[in-house]
Amino acid sequence: MPAGGCFCGKVRLQYDGDAQVKALCHCADCKKITGSTYSTNIVVPGSGFSITSGKPKMVPTQADSGKTISSAICSDCGSTMYREGETFGDSKVIKAGTLDDASGLEGAKPDIELYAPQRVSWVAKVEGAKQLKGMPGSEEV
């Protein structure tokens, strides 16, 4: 069962089952959350997801889609571990870099890129990944 957690180790998570989708997201929120050019995400069913220790602080914001999305952040070290919101139903959007096993990040090659028009010019698109203007269900670029 894949597991991971925050930088300081206070909050731990795990999930069971296969990823529903693997996505890079170029939205403004993901750039802020990661402090980088995009986020690498694994979307997993909520039914197989659990917090095994600690309790993340949930920070709700209005996403670029206009819907509320909450980020699970360690109140000690500030790591964002996952996100949730009505757009995803009961699924959890795990930040792939929080997984313990390095192969988790290797296996997170994206199927889609979200908010592709917001990609910074010096980052190439992922070959074979569907390029979307926004969230899943939005128009392709």
N, CA, C and O atoms as CSV, one atom per row, in Angstrom:
chain,resi,resn,atom,element,x,y,z
A,1,MET,N,N,0.857,-1.178,0.000
A,1,MET,CA,C,0.000,0.000,0.000
A,1,MET,C,C,0.903,1.241,0.000
A,1,MET,O,O,1.679,1.430,0.937
A,2,PRO,N,N,0.816,2.084,-1.029
A,2,PRO,CA,C,1.646,3.285,-1.071
A,2,PRO,C,C,1.362,4.203,0.119
A,2,PRO,O,O,0.219,4.377,0.542
A,3,ALA,N,N,2.440,4.781,0.639
A,3,ALA,CA,C,2.328,5.674,1.798
A,3,ALA,C,C,3.230,6.881,1.589
A,3,ALA,O,O,4.147,6.864,0.768
A,4,GLY,N,N,2.948,7.918,2.346
A,4,GLY,CA,C,3.751,9.130,2.269
A,4,GLY,C,C,3.400,10.052,3.406
A,4,GLY,O,O,2.713,9.669,4.353
A,5,GLY,N,N,3.881,11.271,3.300
A,5,GLY,CA,C,3.590,12.230,4.342
A,5,GLY,C,C,4.316,13.538,4.126
A,5,GLY,O,O,4.939,13.779,3.092
A,6,CYS,N,N,4.212,14.365,5.136
A,6,CYS,CA,C,4.807,15.693,5.076
A,6,CYS,C,C,6.317,15.628,5.307
A,6,CYS,O,O,6.859,14.571,5.630
A,7,PHE,N,N,6.973,16.738,5.142
A,7,PHE,CA,C,8.423,16.846,5.274
A,7,PHE,C,C,8.916,16.478,6.676
A,7,PHE,O,O,9.938,15.807,6.819
A,8,CYS,N,N,8.191,16.916,7.708
A,8,CYS,CA,C,8.638,16.654,9.087
A,8,CYS,C,C,8.189,15.288,9.614
A,8,CYS,O,O,8.676,14.834,10.650
A,9,GLY,N,N,7.271,14.636,8.912
A,9,GLY,CA,C,6.816,13.306,9.301
A,9,GLY,C,C,5.652,13.270,10.271
A,9,GLY,O,O,5.223,12.188,10.670
A,10,LYS,N,N,5.134,14.412,10.656
A,10,LYS,CA,C,4.030,14.453,11.626
A,10,LYS,C,C,2.735,13.875,11.033
A,10,LYS,O,O,2.013,13.143,11.709
A,11,VAL,N,N,2.450,14.203,9.781
A,11,VAL,CA,C,1.224,13.724,9.136
A,11,VAL,C,C,1.599,12.654,8.112
A,11,VAL,O,O,2.464,12.862,7.261
A,12,ARG,N,N,0.937,11.518,8.212
A,12,ARG,CA,C,1.195,10.395,7.318
A,12,ARG,C,C,-0.098,9.992,6.611
A,12,ARG,O,O,-1.182,10.089,7.187
A,13,LEU,N,N,0.021,9.541,5.369
A,13,LEU,CA,C,-1.136,9.098,4.598
A,13,LEU,C,C,-0.799,7.805,3.875
A,13,LEU,O,O,0.367,7.441,3.724
A,14,GLN,N,N,-1.830,7.131,3.439
A,14,GLN,CA,C,-1.665,5.946,2.587
A,14,GLN,C,C,-2.907,5.794,1.728
A,14,GLN,O,O,-3.963,6.358,2.014
A,15,TYR,N,N,-2.751,5.016,0.667
A,15,TYR,CA,C,-3.912,4.728,-0.178
A,15,TYR,C,C,-3.794,3.328,-0.737
A,15,TYR,O,O,-2.706,2.763,-0.847
A,16,ASP,N,N,-4.932,2.794,-1.082
A,16,ASP,CA,C,-5.027,1.467,-1.661
A,16,ASP,C,C,-5.720,1.601,-3.007
A,16,ASP,O,O,-6.662,2.380,-3.145
A,17,GLY,N,N,-5.271,0.864,-3.976
A,17,GLY,CA,C,-5.897,0.916,-5.293
A,17,GLY,C,C,-5.041,1.678,-6.280
A,17,GLY,O,O,-4.016,2.264,-5.932
A,18,ASP,N,N,-5.484,1.652,-7.506
A,18,ASP,CA,C,-4.752,2.309,-8.586
A,18,ASP,C,C,-5.152,3.771,-8.715
A,18,ASP,O,O,-6.253,4.173,-8.337
A,19,ALA,N,N,-4.233,4.546,-9.255
A,19,ALA,CA,C,-4.528,5.946,-9.546
A,19,ALA,C,C,-5.629,6.021,-10.595
A,19,ALA,O,O,-5.619,5.274,-11.574
A,20,GLN,N,N,-6.574,6.923,-10.383
A,20,GLN,CA,C,-7.636,7.148,-11.367
A,20,GLN,C,C,-7.105,7.947,-12.543
A,20,GLN,O,O,-7.504,7.739,-13.689
A,21,VAL,N,N,-6.206,8.856,-12.240
A,21,VAL,CA,C,-5.557,9.676,-13.269
A,21,VAL,C,C,-4.267,10.234,-12.664
A,21,VAL,O,O,-4.146,10.390,-11.449
A,22,LYS,N,N,-3.320,10.526,-13.536
A,22,LYS,CA,C,-2.065,11.166,-13.131
A,22,LYS,C,C,-1.971,12.453,-13.936
A,22,LYS,O,O,-2.107,12.440,-15.160
A,23,ALA,N,N,-1.736,13.561,-13.248
A,23,ALA,CA,C,-1.815,14.849,-13.929
A,23,ALA,C,C,-0.781,15.847,-13.434
A,23,ALA,O,O,-0.457,15.900,-12.247
A,24,LEU,N,N,-0.275,16.632,-14.370
A,24,LEU,CA,C,0.458,17.840,-14.009
A,24,LEU,C,C,-0.565,18.960,-14.018
A,24,LEU,O,O,-1.471,18.976,-14.851
A,25,CYS,N,N,-0.420,19.889,-13.097
A,25,CYS,CA,C,-1.325,21.035,-13.087
A,25,CYS,C,C,-0.503,22.312,-13.101
A,25,CYS,O,O,0.402,22.504,-12.290
A,26,HIS,N,N,-0.844,23.182,-14.048
A,26,HIS,CA,C,-0.130,24.437,-14.247
A,26,HIS,C,C,-0.921,25.645,-13.724
A,26,HIS,O,O,-0.584,26.785,-14.041
A,27,CYS,N,N,-1.966,25.402,-12.927
A,27,CYS,CA,C,-2.786,26.524,-12.439
A,27,CYS,C,C,-1.993,27.364,-11.430
A,27,CYS,O,O,-0.976,26.925,-10.892
A,28,ALA,N,N,-2.479,28.562,-11.196
A,28,ALA,CA,C,-1.811,29.482,-10.278
A,28,ALA,C,C,-1.738,28.907,-8.859
A,28,ALA,O,O,-0.726,29.074,-8.179
A,29,ASP,N,N,-2.800,28.232,-8.406
A,29,ASP,CA,C,-2.790,27.629,-7.062
A,29,ASP,C,C,-1.668,26.616,-6.916
A,29,ASP,O,O,-0.932,26.636,-5.930
A,30,CYS,N,N,-1.537,25.733,-7.894
A,30,CYS,CA,C,-0.515,24.685,-7.805
A,30,CYS,C,C,0.892,25.268,-7.843
A,30,CYS,O,O,1.800,24.740,-7.201
A,31,LYS,N,N,1.074,26.341,-8.583
A,31,LYS,CA,C,2.380,27.015,-8.587
A,31,LYS,C,C,2.688,27.581,-7.200
A,31,LYS,O,O,3.813,27.470,-6.714
A,32,LYS,N,N,1.688,28.182,-6.571
A,32,LYS,CA,C,1.877,28.738,-5.222
A,32,LYS,C,C,2.136,27.639,-4.198
A,32,LYS,O,O,3.040,27.752,-3.369
A,33,ILE,N,N,1.339,26.575,-4.260
A,33,ILE,CA,C,1.447,25.486,-3.281
A,33,ILE,C,C,2.805,24.805,-3.348
A,33,ILE,O,O,3.395,24.482,-2.317
A,34,THR,N,N,3.300,24.586,-4.564
A,34,THR,CA,C,4.568,23.875,-4.713
A,34,THR,C,C,5.771,24.805,-4.676
A,34,THR,O,O,6.892,24.358,-4.435
A,35,GLY,N,N,5.553,26.084,-4.911
A,35,GLY,CA,C,6.678,27.002,-5.022
A,35,GLY,C,C,7.486,26.704,-6.274
A,35,GLY,O,O,8.692,26.947,-6.324
A,36,SER,N,N,6.802,26.170,-7.292
A,36,SER,CA,C,7.477,25.749,-8.515
A,36,SER,C,C,6.599,26.046,-9.722
A,36,SER,O,O,5.656,26.832,-9.635
A,37,THR,N,N,6.913,25.416,-10.841
A,37,THR,CA,C,6.231,25.717,-12.095
A,37,THR,C,C,4.929,24.952,-12.291
A,37,THR,O,O,4.099,25.359,-13.104
A,38,TYR,N,N,4.728,23.845,-11.561
A,38,TYR,CA,C,3.520,23.031,-11.659
A,38,TYR,C,C,3.515,22.036,-10.511
A,38,TYR,O,O,4.484,21.944,-9.756
A,39,SER,N,N,2.422,21.289,-10.379
A,39,SER,CA,C,2.383,20.202,-9.393
A,39,SER,C,C,2.182,18.887,-10.122
A,39,SER,O,O,1.545,18.826,-11.174
A,40,THR,N,N,2.742,17.835,-9.537
A,40,THR,CA,C,2.603,16.483,-10.065
A,40,THR,C,C,1.645,15.750,-9.143
A,40,THR,O,O,1.906,15.622,-7.947
A,41,ASN,N,N,0.530,15.266,-9.696
A,41,ASN,CA,C,-0.572,14.751,-8.889
A,41,ASN,C,C,-0.984,13.339,-9.274
A,41,ASN,O,O,-0.939,12.949,-10.441
A,42,ILE,N,N,-1.385,12.589,-8.259
A,42,ILE,CA,C,-1.984,11.272,-8.449
A,42,ILE,C,C,-3.367,11.339,-7.822
A,42,ILE,O,O,-3.494,11.584,-6.622
A,43,VAL,N,N,-4.393,11.124,-8.615
A,43,VAL,CA,C,-5.764,11.156,-8.110
A,43,VAL,C,C,-6.168,9.729,-7.754
A,43,VAL,O,O,-6.144,8.833,-8.598
A,44,VAL,N,N,-6.541,9.533,-6.483
A,44,VAL,CA,C,-6.881,8.197,-5.991
A,44,VAL,C,C,-8.289,8.197,-5.396
A,44,VAL,O,O,-8.779,9.237,-4.957
A,45,PRO,N,N,-8.938,7.029,-5.382
A,45,PRO,CA,C,-10.278,6.946,-4.790
A,45,PRO,C,C,-10.236,7.267,-3.297
A,45,PRO,O,O,-9.361,6.793,-2.572
A,46,GLY,N,N,-11.180,8.065,-2.858
A,46,GLY,CA,C,-11.268,8.410,-1.442
A,46,GLY,C,C,-11.521,7.208,-0.557
A,46,GLY,O,O,-11.121,7.199,0.607
A,47,SER,N,N,-12.180,6.195,-1.094
A,47,SER,CA,C,-12.513,5.010,-0.304
A,47,SER,C,C,-11.271,4.236,0.139
A,47,SER,O,O,-11.318,3.535,1.150
A,48,GLY,N,N,-10.166,4.349,-0.591
A,48,GLY,CA,C,-8.947,3.646,-0.220
A,48,GLY,C,C,-7.908,4.541,0.416
A,48,GLY,O,O,-6.787,4.100,0.669
A,49,PHE,N,N,-8.256,5.794,0.680
A,49,PHE,CA,C,-7.330,6.796,1.221
A,49,PHE,C,C,-7.507,6.941,2.724
A,49,PHE,O,O,-8.633,6.924,3.223
A,50,SER,N,N,-6.410,7.082,3.444
A,50,SER,CA,C,-6.534,7.355,4.883
A,50,SER,C,C,-5.332,8.133,5.409
A,50,SER,O,O,-4.228,8.053,4.871
A,51,ILE,N,N,-5.577,8.872,6.455
A,51,ILE,CA,C,-4.521,9.531,7.226
A,51,ILE,C,C,-4.175,8.549,8.332
A,51,ILE,O,O,-5.050,8.150,9.100
A,52,THR,N,N,-2.906,8.154,8.425
A,52,THR,CA,C,-2.502,7.136,9.401
A,52,THR,C,C,-1.904,7.728,10.666
A,52,THR,O,O,-1.848,7.052,11.693
A,53,SER,N,N,-1.455,8.982,10.611
A,53,SER,CA,C,-1.013,9.668,11.829
A,53,SER,C,C,-1.053,11.171,11.609
A,53,SER,O,O,-0.922,11.656,10.486
A,54,GLY,N,N,-1.237,11.893,12.701
A,54,GLY,CA,C,-1.331,13.341,12.631
A,54,GLY,C,C,-2.662,13.785,12.059
A,54,GLY,O,O,-3.532,12.975,11.740
A,55,LYS,N,N,-2.794,15.094,11.941
A,55,LYS,CA,C,-4.006,15.662,11.369
A,55,LYS,C,C,-3.624,16.900,10.574
A,55,LYS,O,O,-3.113,17.871,11.134
A,56,PRO,N,N,-3.872,16.868,9.258
A,56,PRO,CA,C,-3.528,18.043,8.460
A,56,PRO,C,C,-4.501,19.189,8.706
A,56,PRO,O,O,-5.659,18.981,9.070
A,57,LYS,N,N,-4.010,20.379,8.503
A,57,LYS,CA,C,-4.856,21.568,8.521
A,57,LYS,C,C,-5.458,21.678,7.123
A,57,LYS,O,O,-4.737,21.616,6.127
A,58,MET,N,N,-6.773,21.839,7.051
A,58,MET,CA,C,-7.448,21.966,5.763
A,58,MET,C,C,-7.633,23.451,5.445
A,58,MET,O,O,-8.250,24.190,6.213
A,59,VAL,N,N,-7.096,23.871,4.313
A,59,VAL,CA,C,-7.149,25.271,3.906
A,59,VAL,C,C,-7.977,25.373,2.624
A,59,VAL,O,O,-7.511,24.993,1.550
A,60,PRO,N,N,-9.216,25.891,2.740
A,60,PRO,CA,C,-10.065,26.025,1.546
A,60,PRO,C,C,-9.735,27.306,0.774
A,60,PRO,O,O,-9.456,28.351,1.360
A,61,THR,N,N,-9.776,27.194,-0.551
A,61,THR,CA,C,-9.592,28.353,-1.418
A,61,THR,C,C,-10.517,28.193,-2.620
A,61,THR,O,O,-11.037,27.110,-2.886
A,62,GLN,N,N,-10.708,29.282,-3.329
A,62,GLN,CA,C,-11.458,29.209,-4.575
A,62,GLN,C,C,-10.439,28.939,-5.676
A,62,GLN,O,O,-9.534,29.743,-5.905
A,63,ALA,N,N,-10.588,27.821,-6.347
A,63,ALA,CA,C,-9.663,27.414,-7.406
A,63,ALA,C,C,-9.927,28.211,-8.681
A,63,ALA,O,O,-10.926,28.923,-8.786
A,64,ASP,N,N,-9.026,28.082,-9.640
A,64,ASP,CA,C,-9.198,28.747,-10.936
A,64,ASP,C,C,-10.504,28.350,-11.602
A,64,ASP,O,O,-11.056,29.105,-12.403
A,65,SER,N,N,-11.000,27.153,-11.267
A,65,SER,CA,C,-12.270,26.674,-11.829
A,65,SER,C,C,-13.465,27.426,-11.254
A,65,SER,O,O,-14.567,27.353,-11.798
A,66,GLY,N,N,-13.247,28.162,-10.136
A,66,GLY,CA,C,-14.327,28.862,-9.454
A,66,GLY,C,C,-14.927,28.053,-8.322
A,66,GLY,O,O,-15.735,28.570,-7.551
A,67,LYS,N,N,-14.539,26.781,-8.212
A,67,LYS,CA,C,-15.049,25.905,-7.156
A,67,LYS,C,C,-14.077,25.883,-5.976
A,67,LYS,O,O,-12.892,26.186,-6.117
A,68,THR,N,N,-14.606,25.519,-4.819
A,68,THR,CA,C,-13.767,25.429,-3.625
A,68,THR,C,C,-12.949,24.148,-3.660
A,68,THR,O,O,-13.455,23.069,-3.969
A,69,ILE,N,N,-11.680,24.299,-3.338
A,69,ILE,CA,C,-10.775,23.163,-3.212
A,69,ILE,C,C,-9.996,23.367,-1.922
A,69,ILE,O,O,-9.544,24.473,-1.626
A,70,SER,N,N,-9.843,22.290,-1.156
A,70,SER,CA,C,-9.144,22.385,0.126
A,70,SER,C,C,-7.808,21.671,0.042
A,70,SER,O,O,-7.702,20.567,-0.494
A,71,SER,N,N,-6.798,22.320,0.580
A,71,SER,CA,C,-5.453,21.756,0.620
A,71,SER,C,C,-5.174,21.245,2.018
A,71,SER,O,O,-5.435,21.934,3.004
A,72,ALA,N,N,-4.634,20.014,2.103
A,72,ALA,CA,C,-4.248,19.405,3.378
A,72,ALA,C,C,-2.786,19.738,3.624
A,72,ALA,O,O,-1.899,19.263,2.915
A,73,ILE,N,N,-2.547,20.560,4.639
A,73,ILE,CA,C,-1.214,21.090,4.915
A,73,ILE,C,C,-0.794,20.712,6.329
A,73,ILE,O,O,-1.601,20.781,7.256
A,74,CYS,N,N,0.459,20.314,6.499
A,74,CYS,CA,C,0.985,20.062,7.839
A,74,CYS,C,C,1.137,21.400,8.547
A,74,CYS,O,O,1.781,22.310,8.026
A,75,SER,N,N,0.555,21.521,9.719
A,75,SER,CA,C,0.630,22.790,10.443
A,75,SER,C,C,2.013,23.032,11.042
A,75,SER,O,O,2.302,24.144,11.486
A,76,ASP,N,N,2.870,22.015,11.062
A,76,ASP,CA,C,4.233,22.196,11.567
A,76,ASP,C,C,5.217,22.590,10.461
A,76,ASP,O,O,5.910,23.600,10.587
A,77,CYS,N,N,5.287,21.815,9.390
A,77,CYS,CA,C,6.307,22.069,8.363
A,77,CYS,C,C,5.776,22.777,7.121
A,77,CYS,O,O,6.562,23.280,6.318
A,78,GLY,N,N,4.454,22.824,6.950
A,78,GLY,CA,C,3.862,23.534,5.824
A,78,GLY,C,C,3.729,22.745,4.538
A,78,GLY,O,O,3.306,23.301,3.525
A,79,SER,N,N,4.078,21.464,4.545
A,79,SER,CA,C,3.950,20.652,3.327
A,79,SER,C,C,2.491,20.484,2.929
A,79,SER,O,O,1.637,20.210,3.772
A,80,THR,N,N,2.209,20.650,1.642
A,80,THR,CA,C,0.895,20.301,1.105
A,80,THR,C,C,0.980,18.856,0.652
A,80,THR,O,O,1.825,18.510,-0.173
A,81,MET,N,N,0.106,18.007,1.188
A,81,MET,CA,C,0.160,16.579,0.880
A,81,MET,C,C,-0.899,16.143,-0.121
A,81,MET,O,O,-0.648,15.290,-0.973
A,82,TYR,N,N,-2.088,16.735,-0.012
A,82,TYR,CA,C,-3.157,16.381,-0.942
A,82,TYR,C,C,-4.172,17.497,-0.979
A,82,TYR,O,O,-4.149,18.419,-0.164
A,83,ARG,N,N,-5.073,17.389,-1.958
A,83,ARG,CA,C,-6.165,18.348,-2.094
A,83,ARG,C,C,-7.448,17.571,-2.315
A,83,ARG,O,O,-7.425,16.420,-2.751
A,84,GLU,N,N,-8.576,18.217,-2.007
A,84,GLU,CA,C,-9.886,17.626,-2.208
A,84,GLU,C,C,-10.878,18.732,-2.503
A,84,GLU,O,O,-10.657,19.892,-2.154
A,85,GLY,N,N,-11.979,18.361,-3.150
A,85,GLY,CA,C,-13.001,19.343,-3.462
A,85,GLY,C,C,-14.087,18.725,-4.318
A,85,GLY,O,O,-13.968,17.586,-4.770
A,86,GLU,N,N,-15.152,19.490,-4.536
A,86,GLU,CA,C,-16.318,18.961,-5.247
A,86,GLU,C,C,-15.985,18.525,-6.672
A,86,GLU,O,O,-16.635,17.623,-7.201
A,87,THR,N,N,-15.009,19.130,-7.293
A,87,THR,CA,C,-14.615,18.746,-8.649
A,87,THR,C,C,-14.160,17.287,-8.699
A,87,THR,O,O,-14.319,16.615,-9.719
A,88,PHE,N,N,-13.595,16.803,-7.593
A,88,PHE,CA,C,-13.016,15.460,-7.551
A,88,PHE,C,C,-13.908,14.437,-6.868
A,88,PHE,O,O,-13.505,13.282,-6.731
A,89,GLY,N,N,-15.096,14.812,-6.438
A,89,GLY,CA,C,-15.963,13.889,-5.704
A,89,GLY,C,C,-15.266,13.450,-4.427
A,89,GLY,O,O,-14.726,14.285,-3.702
A,90,ASP,N,N,-15.269,12.141,-4.136
A,90,ASP,CA,C,-14.600,11.681,-2.914
A,90,ASP,C,C,-13.111,11.401,-3.140
A,90,ASP,O,O,-12.407,11.027,-2.201
A,91,SER,N,N,-12.629,11.575,-4.363
A,91,SER,CA,C,-11.221,11.315,-4.669
A,91,SER,C,C,-10.305,12.323,-3.994
A,91,SER,O,O,-10.707,13.443,-3.679
A,92,LYS,N,N,-9.060,11.898,-3.779
A,92,LYS,CA,C,-8.027,12.753,-3.198
A,92,LYS,C,C,-6.952,12.976,-4.252
A,92,LYS,O,O,-6.593,12.059,-4.990
A,93,VAL,N,N,-6.447,14.187,-4.314
A,93,VAL,CA,C,-5.401,14.549,-5.264
A,93,VAL,C,C,-4.091,14.628,-4.484
A,93,VAL,O,O,-3.779,15.648,-3.870
A,94,ILE,N,N,-3.334,13.535,-4.520
A,94,ILE,CA,C,-2.097,13.438,-3.742
A,94,ILE,C,C,-0.956,14.082,-4.516
A,94,ILE,O,O,-0.790,13.840,-5.712
A,95,LYS,N,N,-0.174,14.900,-3.828
A,95,LYS,CA,C,1.038,15.476,-4.409
A,95,LYS,C,C,2.078,14.363,-4.456
A,95,LYS,O,O,2.540,13.901,-3.412
A,96,ALA,N,N,2.450,13.929,-5.658
A,96,ALA,CA,C,3.282,12.742,-5.846
A,96,ALA,C,C,4.614,12.821,-5.114
A,96,ALA,O,O,5.150,11.790,-4.707
A,97,GLY,N,N,5.152,14.003,-4.939
A,97,GLY,CA,C,6.426,14.157,-4.251
A,97,GLY,C,C,6.361,13.849,-2.765
A,97,GLY,O,O,7.401,13.760,-2.111
A,98,THR,N,N,5.164,13.685,-2.217
A,98,THR,CA,C,5.040,13.358,-0.791
A,98,THR,C,C,5.089,11.858,-0.537
A,98,THR,O,O,5.127,11.432,0.617
A,99,LEU,N,N,5.087,11.047,-1.601
A,99,LEU,CA,C,5.134,9.594,-1.431
A,99,LEU,C,C,6.530,9.152,-1.014
A,99,LEU,O,O,7.528,9.715,-1.464
A,100,ASP,N,N,6.595,8.143,-0.152
A,100,ASP,CA,C,7.875,7.665,0.380
A,100,ASP,C,C,8.731,6.977,-0.661
A,100,ASP,O,O,9.938,7.209,-0.730
A,101,ASP,N,N,8.127,6.146,-1.457
A,101,ASP,CA,C,8.847,5.344,-2.441
A,101,ASP,C,C,9.138,6.203,-3.670
A,101,ASP,O,O,8.218,6.740,-4.287
A,102,ALA,N,N,10.409,6.331,-4.021
A,102,ALA,CA,C,10.794,7.148,-5.174
A,102,ALA,C,C,10.140,6.661,-6.454
A,102,ALA,O,O,9.955,7.443,-7.387
A,103,SER,N,N,9.785,5.379,-6.517
A,103,SER,CA,C,9.136,4.874,-7.724
A,103,SER,C,C,7.732,5.450,-7.869
A,103,SER,O,O,7.170,5.427,-8.964
A,104,GLY,N,N,7.155,5.967,-6.781
A,104,GLY,CA,C,5.841,6.610,-6.861
A,104,GLY,C,C,5.885,7.820,-7.768
A,104,GLY,O,O,4.966,8.046,-8.555
A,105,LEU,N,N,6.938,8.593,-7.664
A,105,LEU,CA,C,7.094,9.765,-8.522
A,105,LEU,C,C,7.431,9.329,-9.955
A,105,LEU,O,O,6.948,9.922,-10.920
A,106,GLU,N,N,8.253,8.300,-10.082
A,106,GLU,CA,C,8.582,7.769,-11.411
A,106,GLU,C,C,7.322,7.249,-12.098
A,106,GLU,O,O,7.166,7.409,-13.309
A,107,GLY,N,N,6.427,6.631,-11.337
A,107,GLY,CA,C,5.196,6.090,-11.888
A,107,GLY,C,C,4.101,7.117,-12.079
A,107,GLY,O,O,2.997,6.767,-12.495
A,108,ALA,N,N,4.381,8.378,-11.783
A,108,ALA,CA,C,3.371,9.434,-11.877
A,108,ALA,C,C,3.411,10.162,-13.214
A,108,ALA,O,O,2.889,11.271,-13.328
A,109,LYS,N,N,4.021,9.553,-14.228
A,109,LYS,CA,C,4.049,10.205,-15.542
A,109,LYS,C,C,2.612,10.557,-15.920
A,109,LYS,O,O,1.741,9.687,-15.956
A,110,PRO,N,N,2.374,11.825,-16.199
A,110,PRO,CA,C,0.996,12.281,-16.376
A,110,PRO,C,C,0.296,11.777,-17.633
A,110,PRO,O,O,0.882,11.641,-18.706
A,111,ASP,N,N,-1.005,11.507,-17.432
A,111,ASP,CA,C,-1.917,11.195,-18.530
A,111,ASP,C,C,-2.437,12.497,-19.144
A,111,ASP,O,O,-2.724,12.576,-20.338
A,112,ILE,N,N,-2.549,13.525,-18.276
A,112,ILE,CA,C,-3.084,14.814,-18.705
A,112,ILE,C,C,-2.284,15.952,-18.077
A,112,ILE,O,O,-1.634,15.788,-17.045
A,113,GLU,N,N,-2.353,17.104,-18.727
A,113,GLU,CA,C,-1.823,18.339,-18.168
A,113,GLU,C,C,-2.989,19.319,-18.079
A,113,GLU,O,O,-3.642,19.627,-19.076
A,114,LEU,N,N,-3.230,19.794,-16.875
A,114,LEU,CA,C,-4.332,20.720,-16.617
A,114,LEU,C,C,-3.831,22.154,-16.702
A,114,LEU,O,O,-2.682,22.438,-16.364
A,115,TYR,N,N,-4.686,23.047,-17.151
A,115,TYR,CA,C,-4.343,24.467,-17.320
A,115,TYR,C,C,-3.079,24.612,-18.166
A,115,TYR,O,O,-2.207,25.428,-17.871
A,116,ALA,N,N,-3.000,23.799,-19.225
A,116,ALA,CA,C,-1.825,23.786,-20.104
A,116,ALA,C,C,-1.474,25.169,-20.667
A,116,ALA,O,O,-0.286,25.462,-20.800
A,117,PRO,N,N,-2.434,26.030,-21.004
A,117,PRO,CA,C,-2.059,27.356,-21.511
A,117,PRO,C,C,-1.294,28.200,-20.480
A,117,PRO,O,O,-0.644,29.179,-20.844
A,118,GLN,N,N,-1.370,27.825,-19.201
A,118,GLN,CA,C,-0.658,28.574,-18.156
A,118,GLN,C,C,0.743,28.010,-17.890
A,118,GLN,O,O,1.448,28.489,-17.002
A,119,ARG,N,N,1.141,27.001,-18.656
A,119,ARG,CA,C,2.483,26.421,-18.514
A,119,ARG,C,C,3.510,27.510,-18.809
A,119,ARG,O,O,3.332,28.286,-19.747
A,120,VAL,N,N,4.584,27.577,-18.019
A,120,VAL,CA,C,5.639,28.549,-18.305
A,120,VAL,C,C,6.321,28.152,-19.615
A,120,VAL,O,O,6.413,26.968,-19.940
A,121,SER,N,N,6.789,29.131,-20.350
A,121,SER,CA,C,7.278,28.908,-21.711
A,121,SER,C,C,8.482,27.975,-21.794
A,121,SER,O,O,8.691,27.338,-22.826
A,122,TRP,N,N,9.265,27.882,-20.743
A,122,TRP,CA,C,10.481,27.065,-20.813
A,122,TRP,C,C,10.285,25.630,-20.311
A,122,TRP,O,O,11.251,24.874,-20.210
A,123,VAL,N,N,9.035,25.251,-19.996
A,123,VAL,CA,C,8.715,23.865,-19.631
A,123,VAL,C,C,7.986,23.235,-20.811
A,123,VAL,O,O,6.958,23.738,-21.265
A,124,ALA,N,N,8.536,22.128,-21.298
A,124,ALA,CA,C,7.939,21.439,-22.445
A,124,ALA,C,C,6.720,20.632,-22.011
A,124,ALA,O,O,6.641,20.171,-20.872
A,125,LYS,N,N,5.769,20.466,-22.934
A,125,LYS,CA,C,4.619,19.620,-22.629
A,125,LYS,C,C,5.084,18.163,-22.575
A,125,LYS,O,O,6.067,17.785,-23.212
A,126,VAL,N,N,4.362,17.365,-21.808
A,126,VAL,CA,C,4.687,15.945,-21.667
A,126,VAL,C,C,4.150,15.210,-22.880
A,126,VAL,O,O,2.951,15.236,-23.158
A,127,GLU,N,N,5.047,14.557,-23.596
A,127,GLU,CA,C,4.649,13.821,-24.791
A,127,GLU,C,C,3.643,12.737,-24.433
A,127,GLU,O,O,3.862,11.950,-23.512
A,128,GLY,N,N,2.552,12.705,-25.160
A,128,GLY,CA,C,1.512,11.703,-24.960
A,128,GLY,C,C,0.454,12.092,-23.949
A,128,GLY,O,O,-0.571,11.417,-23.850
A,129,ALA,N,N,0.668,13.161,-23.194
A,129,ALA,CA,C,-0.322,13.605,-22.202
A,129,ALA,C,C,-1.333,14.530,-22.877
A,129,ALA,O,O,-0.958,15.427,-23.632
A,130,LYS,N,N,-2.628,14.301,-22.595
A,130,LYS,CA,C,-3.692,15.160,-23.111
A,130,LYS,C,C,-3.507,16.558,-22.513
A,130,LYS,O,O,-3.257,16.695,-21.315
A,131,GLN,N,N,-3.627,17.576,-23.335
A,131,GLN,CA,C,-3.445,18.964,-22.923
A,131,GLN,C,C,-4.817,19.624,-22.785
A,131,GLN,O,O,-5.545,19.766,-23.768
A,132,LEU,N,N,-5.166,20.026,-21.561
A,132,LEU,CA,C,-6.479,20.628,-21.307
A,132,LEU,C,C,-6.349,22.101,-20.934
A,132,LEU,O,O,-5.347,22.525,-20.359
A,133,LYS,N,N,-7.386,22.875,-21.274
A,133,LYS,CA,C,-7.395,24.298,-20.930
A,133,LYS,C,C,-7.651,24.528,-19.442
A,133,LYS,O,O,-7.279,25.567,-18.896
A,134,GLY,N,N,-8.288,23.554,-18.788
A,134,GLY,CA,C,-8.611,23.692,-17.370
A,134,GLY,C,C,-8.635,22.334,-16.716
A,134,GLY,O,O,-7.735,21.517,-16.911
A,135,MET,N,N,-9.682,22.099,-15.930
A,135,MET,CA,C,-9.851,20.835,-15.206
A,135,MET,C,C,-10.329,19.742,-16.157
A,135,MET,O,O,-10.714,20.021,-17.293
A,136,PRO,N,N,-10.302,18.467,-15.675
A,136,PRO,CA,C,-10.837,17.390,-16.518
A,136,PRO,C,C,-12.247,17.720,-16.993
A,136,PRO,O,O,-13.077,18.215,-16.230
A,137,GLY,N,N,-12.496,17.442,-18.242
A,137,GLY,CA,C,-13.787,17.774,-18.845
A,137,GLY,C,C,-13.743,19.071,-19.603
A,137,GLY,O,O,-14.672,19.383,-20.349
A,138,SER,N,N,-12.670,19.847,-19.429
A,138,SER,CA,C,-12.560,21.098,-20.175
A,138,SER,C,C,-12.027,20.830,-21.582
A,138,SER,O,O,-11.609,19.721,-21.913
A,139,GLU,N,N,-12.057,21.857,-22.374
A,139,GLU,CA,C,-11.629,21.781,-23.770
A,139,GLU,C,C,-10.128,21.462,-23.878
A,139,GLU,O,O,-9.322,21.898,-23.056
A,140,GLU,N,N,-9.785,20.697,-24.905
A,140,GLU,CA,C,-8.376,20.413,-25.168
A,140,GLU,C,C,-7.722,21.615,-25.842
A,140,GLU,O,O,-8.372,22.396,-26.537
A,141,VAL,N,N,-6.432,21.735,-25.618
A,141,VAL,CA,C,-5.649,22.821,-26.234
A,141,VAL,C,C,-5.310,22.426,-27.651
A,141,VAL,O,O,-4.655,23.187,-28.364
